[in-house]
Amino acid sequence: MDIQGKRVMILGGWGLVGQAIAKQLLEEKPAEMVVTSLRQNEADEIRSILEKHPLNQGTKIISVYGDLFVREELSNLSKADIYTKPEQVGLMIHDIYDDLGSDIIQSSKLFQVMDKHKPQILIDCINTATAFAYQNVYQIVAELRAEINEIRKGKELDDKLIDTVERIISTLYIPQLIRHIQILIESMRQAETKLYLKVGTSGTGGMGFNIPYTHSEDKPSKMLMSKSSLAGAHTMLLWLLGRTPQAPIVKEIKPTAAIAWKKIGFGKVVRRGSHIPLYDALPGTRTNLGQELVKNPETSWSRLGDDFLESVYIDAGENGYFSAGEFSVLTGEGQMEFVTPEEIADLTLLEIKGGNTGNDIISSLDSSVLPPSYRAGLIRKDALEQMEALEDETGKDSVAFELLGPPRLTKLLYEVYIMKRLKGNIEAVIAATPEELATQMENEILENQELRSTILSVGTPILLKDGTTFLRGPDISEPNFEGRTVLEVNEQNIEKWTNGGWLDLRVSNIIKWQERLRSLSADMLKETKKDYSSYYFRNRRFLGGTQRMDIGIIVNWVLEYEDKGYRIK
C-alpha cells in the first residue's frame, strides 16, 4: 500500500516501537500522522519530536491522549479514580458486558478518535495483553475470598464486598479483550480503514514456562501466563478479522525477545510511572520479626528527606528502566535476548507497502491451519443421502435440534421446512399470497402436534400470525436473559427476538421470505441455458431444474447473502 498522502494513525505512538515506526514512516510522506498515548505529557512529547524531526517533509502531526479501552468520559481517569464512584464503575461494566449497541460504540474513546481522524492505515503498538493482564484479577480474587471468609465468620455484609465484586467483573480479561476488538472493528468500518497492523507480544519475550522472570512466588507467574494467554487470544481474534469480508487488510508482527532501547542515562529511576523514594531502617524496638508478618505494620523505617533512587539506567520504553545488571542478564545468550525497535519498524514498513517479510503472524496462521478437505467435500453428498434415506425410512424429518446455534438458524430451517411441507417448491411459495401462506403455516403448527412439540421442545418459541399469541416450552433459546428474569415486551424487542430465534408466522415475515426466494431464484437464473462454465456456482444445477426446496441450501443462501456469514479463506 502506498503511504504517501495517506492518513496514518499509530496507537501507542509514544512508546519504544511506536516512535521508531513513526520516524520511519515520515520518510514515506504521509499527509497526516495521528499518534496516541495514555498520558498528555507523552502525547505532547511525541508530537514535538515528530514535528521537529529532520525527516518530516510536511506531514501534519496530531497527538491524542487518553485510555482507548474505555469510554471518552472515563478516558483521562486512572482505574483507581474510576473505582471511587459507583456510577463510573457501572458505566465501565455496562460498556464491557451489555449488548454492543450504538451508545457503547459511539461513547468509546477509540471510536471517537477513529471517527474524527479516519485513518486509512492503523498501526497498533499498544501492549494490549499487558494492559489487561496487569490489572491482576488474581489479587482481586484473593481480596474477595478474604471478604467471604470474614462474612462466614459473622461479619455483616457491607459495600466493600459489592465494590470488590464489581472490580472483579470489570477486570476479567477476556470480556474486555472481546469488547475492545468489537469496537475496533466497528471503528475501522466507520473510518473506512484499509490496513490494520498490530505489533503484538508473546508475553514472555519468547521464553517458555521456565521463564525465570516472574511477578510472584509462582514460576512462571499466573499474571505472566495471563499476559501470554491474552496475547494468543488477541492474535486469534485478529486472525478471525482477517477472514471477515469487507474488513481491512490485517497483519500482526509479534516480537519474541525483549525490545530495547530508547535511551541510556543517569538520573531518577522511574518505576510504574513514578520515581522511587529512598527509605532507611536500623535495628530498633519495632524491628523484631516476631510471630506474624503484617502487610502494614507500625513504621520502622524513615524517609530519607526528599531523596529518590538515582542510578545509571537503560530506558526500555513500556518495559521501564533496567539497571546495567538487569539489562545484562535479560539480554544475555539463552535469556530473552533482544531486538531493536528499528528492526520492528523496518518490518512494519515493508508489510504495509506489500512486502513479504515472513514475520506476519496472520499469514503464518493461514498457511499452517488445516483447511476444509477435498475428501470431506467428496463424501458430504453421501452423508446427506444416507440421512435422507433414514428420514424416508423412519418418517421423521431431521430439521434442527438447536445444538449448532445460533437460535436464528433453527428458526430459519423450520420456517423453510414448513413452507416446503405446504407448497413443495419455490415457485409455489412465491405464487401464494402472504396472507394465505401465513394462515396455512399457522394451521400446520396448530394441527400437527408432533411438529409443534418438536419445535417448542428444542427451545424455539412460536409467534402466531396475530403477532400476540405466543407458544413456548419451559426453555427458550432466544432471548438470552443475561441474569435478568423479566424483559419488557415491546415492538422493538419483538422484532429483535423474532429475527434472532422465534418461529415467526406473521404476514410481514412471509413477505420477507418471498423476497428472499425471489432473489435466490434470480441468482440461480443468472446462468444462461447455453453457458455451463465454472463462473457460476448457484446455477440451475445448484437447486435442481424443478427448484426443489432443499432447506439447507436455502438457509445457506440466507446466511451468506443476508447475514454476510461466509468464509473467504
Buried (B, 14 or more C-beta within 10 A) or exposed (E): EEBEEBBBBBBBBBBBBBBBBBBBBBBBBBBBBBBBBBBEEBBBBBBEBBEEBEBBEEBEBBBBBBBBBBBBEBBBBEBEEBBEEEEBBEBBBBBBBEEBEEEBBBBBBBBBBBBEBBBBBBBBBBBBBBBBBBBBBBBBBEBBEEBEEBEEEEEEEEEEBEBBEBBEBBBBBEBBBBBBBBBBBBBBEBBEBBBBBBBBBBBBBBBEEEBEBEBEEEEBBBBBBBBBBBBBBBBEBBBBBBBBEEBBBBBBBBBBBBBBBBEEEEEBBBEEEEBBEBEEEEEEEEEEEEEEEEEEEEEEEEEEEEBBBEEEBBBBBBBBBBEEEBBEBBBEEEBBBBBBBEBBBBBBBBBBEEEEBEBBBBBBBBEEEEEEEEEEEEEEEEEEEEEEEEEEEEEEBEBBEBEEEBBBBBBBBBBBBBBBBBBBBBEBBBEBEBEEBBBBBBEBBEEBEEBBEBBBEBBBBBBBBEBEEBBBBEEBBBBEEEEEEEEEEEEEEBEBBBBBBBBBBBBEBBBBBBEBBEBBBEBBEEBEEEEEEEEBEBBBEBBEEEBEBBBEBBBBBBBBBEEEBEEEE
